[in-house]
Amino acid sequence: MLSAQTLQFLEDLKANNNREWFLANKKRYEAYKAEYHQLISDLLDAMKPHDPSLGMLEVKDCTFRINRDIRFSKDKSPYKTHMGIWLRTGNKGTESAGYYLQIEKGNAFVGGGMYCPMPEQLQKIRKEIEFFYDDLEQIIQDKNFKSVYGNLSRDENSTLKNPPRGYDKEHPAIEFLKLKSFTAIQKFDAKEATKKDFVAQVSQKLLALKPLNDYINRALTAQE
């Protein structure tokens, strides 16, 4: 769980996103960072027994720098104003699916899967769907998955209007094949992060994505 002070730090940073304010509030940032790392540690402790693929992860593997990369961005705000946690599944150094938690007032959510895979990875996932779409359908229709996420995320940025090249528009899984990302999310009120059972609740929701992550990783590691 997080303290109200940590959430307030993010709100104050959003209102004062500049180096001068950040340096003047360095002690608040250090307190925020300590809670950030503790939350990751608690999440890993809760989830590792249920997902062995997380076994090699340490806190440092799951964090994000608070500094933004502004080199190619029109927004020159120097700092991120949300807390992000990425729990990658699979072997270290390989691209794989994972679990994600974001905490920000008005934009807090749990989720996971794989966002915008590279072309070679996308091709592998689509091949898996082409031949084993029943497995994916079973994952999406599972009571636990549906109760948390409902369905895979779909919007105009993550979905093709037409079937991908080389795939029959009559394929029974064509709506899955049109996807460019394979993710699912559930939004929540950021204040939930201050409750004592937050880690227990979030870990259960994240683990509802394990079958999807396993499916994606199976695709990525399949031999041609």
C-alpha positions in Angstrom: 0.0 0.0 0.0 1.0 3.6 -0.5 0.5 6.6 1.8 -1.6 9.6 1.0 1.6 11.6 1.1 2.9 9.6 -1.9 -0.2 10.3 -4.0 -0.1 13.9 -3.0 3.6 14.1 -4.1 2.5 13.0 -7.6 -0.3 15.6 -7.7 2.1 18.4 -6.5 4.7 17.3 -9.1 2.0 17.5 -11.8 1.3 21.1 -10.8 5.0 22.0 -10.4 6.7 20.0 -13.1 10.1 21.8 -13.1 13.6 21.1 -11.9 13.6 23.9 -9.3 10.5 22.5 -7.5 11.8 18.9 -7.7 15.1 19.8 -6.1 13.4 21.8 -3.4 11.3 18.7 -2.6 14.0 16.1 -2.8 13.2 14.6 0.6 9.6 14.1 -0.5 10.8 12.4 -3.6 13.1 10.1 -1.6 10.1 9.1 0.6 8.0 8.5 -2.5 10.8 6.4 -4.1 11.0 4.2 -0.9 7.3 3.5 -1.0 7.5 2.8 -4.8 10.2 0.2 -4.3 8.4 -1.4 -1.3 5.2 -1.7 -3.3 7.1 -3.5 -6.1 8.7 -5.8 -3.5 5.3 -6.6 -2.0 3.8 -7.3 -5.4 6.6 -9.7 -6.3 6.3 -11.5 -3.0 2.6 -11.9 -3.7 2.8 -13.0 -7.3 6.0 -15.1 -7.6 4.5 -18.2 -5.9 1.7 -18.2 -8.6 3.9 -17.3 -11.6 7.3 -18.9 -11.7 8.3 -16.8 -14.7 8.7 -13.8 -12.4 11.2 -15.7 -10.2 14.3 -13.9 -11.4 12.9 -10.4 -11.1 14.2 -7.9 -8.6 12.8 -4.6 -7.7 15.2 -2.8 -9.9 14.0 -4.7 -12.9 10.4 -3.4 -12.5 10.9 0.3 -12.0 10.9 3.3 -14.3 13.0 6.4 -14.0 11.0 9.5 -12.9 12.8 11.6 -15.5 11.1 11.8 -18.9 12.9 11.3 -22.2 12.0 14.7 -23.8 14.4 14.5 -26.7 11.7 13.8 -29.3 8.7 15.0 -27.4 6.8 18.3 -27.8 6.0 18.1 -24.1 9.2 19.2 -22.4 8.0 18.5 -18.8 11.0 16.9 -17.2 9.3 14.4 -14.8 6.7 11.7 -15.0 3.6 12.3 -12.8 2.5 8.7 -12.5 3.9 5.6 -10.8 4.4 2.7 -13.2 5.4 -0.9 -12.4 6.2 -3.4 -15.1 6.6 -7.1 -14.2 8.0 -8.8 -17.2 7.5 -12.6 -17.7 9.9 -14.9 -19.4 13.7 -15.0 -19.6 15.8 -11.9 -18.9 16.9 -10.0 -22.0 14.0 -11.3 -24.1 10.9 -9.5 -25.3 7.9 -11.0 -23.6 4.4 -10.3 -22.2 4.0 -9.0 -18.7 1.9 -7.3 -16.0 1.6 -3.5 -15.6 0.3 -1.3 -12.8 -0.1 2.4 -13.1 -1.1 4.8 -10.3 -2.1 8.3 -11.1 -5.1 10.3 -10.1 -7.7 9.9 -12.8 -5.7 7.4 -14.8 -4.9 4.4 -12.5 -5.2 0.9 -13.9 -4.0 -2.7 -13.8 -3.3 -4.6 -16.9 -0.9 -6.5 -19.0 -0.2 -8.6 -22.1 2.0 -7.1 -24.9 1.7 -3.6 -26.2 2.6 -2.9 -29.8 5.0 -5.9 -30.5 7.6 -5.4 -33.1 6.7 -6.7 -36.6 8.5 -10.0 -36.2 6.8 -10.6 -32.8 3.4 -9.6 -34.2 3.8 -12.1 -37.0 4.5 -14.9 -34.5 1.5 -14.0 -32.3 -0.8 -13.9 -35.4 0.5 -17.3 -36.5 -0.3 -18.7 -33.0 -3.8 -17.2 -33.3 -4.3 -18.5 -36.8 -3.7 -22.1 -35.7 -4.6 -22.0 -32.0 -7.4 -19.4 -31.8 -9.5 -21.8 -29.7 -6.9 -21.5 -26.9 -7.1 -17.7 -27.0 -10.9 -17.7 -27.1 -10.9 -20.0 -24.0 -8.6 -17.6 -22.2 -10.8 -14.5 -23.0 -14.0 -16.4 -22.0 -12.6 -17.6 -18.7 -14.8 -16.4 -15.8 -11.9 -15.0 -13.9 -10.6 -13.0 -16.9 -14.0 -11.7 -17.9 -14.9 -10.6 -14.3 -11.8 -8.4 -14.2 -11.1 -7.3 -17.8 -14.1 -8.1 -19.8 -12.2 -8.5 -23.1 -9.0 -7.5 -24.8 -8.4 -3.8 -25.2 -9.5 -2.5 -28.6 -9.3 1.0 -30.1 -8.5 2.6 -33.4 -4.8 2.8 -32.5 -4.5 -0.9 -31.7 -6.8 -2.4 -34.3 -6.6 -2.7 -38.1 -9.6 -1.7 -40.1 -9.0 -4.5 -42.6 -7.5 -8.1 -42.2 -3.7 -8.2 -42.1 -2.1 -9.1 -45.4 -2.2 -12.9 -46.0 -5.1 -13.6 -43.7 -8.6 -14.6 -44.9 -11.3 -12.2 -43.8 -13.5 -15.2 -43.1 -11.1 -16.7 -40.6 -13.0 -17.3 -37.3 -10.5 -15.4 -35.3 -10.2 -12.4 -37.7 -11.1 -9.9 -35.0 -8.1 -11.2 -32.9 -5.9 -11.2 -36.0 -6.7 -7.5 -36.7 -5.2 -6.5 -33.3 -1.8 -4.8 -33.2 -1.6 -5.0 -29.4 -2.7 -7.8 -27.1 -3.5 -6.2 -23.8 -6.3 -5.9 -21.2 -6.8 -3.3 -18.5 -9.1 -2.4 -15.6 -9.2 1.1 -14.3 -9.5 2.0 -10.6 -9.5 4.9 -8.2 -5.9 5.8 -7.3 -7.0 6.1 -3.6 -7.4 2.3 -3.6 -3.6 2.2 -3.4 -3.7 3.5 0.2 -5.8 0.5 1.4 -4.2 -2.3 3.4 -5.4 -5.0 1.0 -4.3 -3.2 -2.1 -1.4 -5.6 -2.9 -3.6 -8.6 -2.4 -6.4 -7.2 -4.6 -4.1 -6.0 -7.4 -2.0 -9.3 -7.5 -5.2 -11.3 -7.9 -6.3 -9.0 -10.8 -2.9 -9.2 -12.5 -2.7 -13.0 -12.2 -6.0 -13.2 -14.1 -3.8 -12.2 -17.0 -1.3 -15.1 -16.6 -3.0 -17.4 -19.2 -2.9 -14.5 -21.7 0.8 -13.8 -21.0 1.6 -17.5 -21.2 -0.2 -17.7 -24.6 1.7 -14.7 -26.0 5.0 -16.0 -24.7 4.3 -19.4 -26.2 3.9 -17.7 -29.6 7.1 -15.7 -29.2 9.2 -18.8 -28.4 7.6 -21.2 -30.9 9.9 -22.7 -33.5 9.1 -22.0 -37.1 
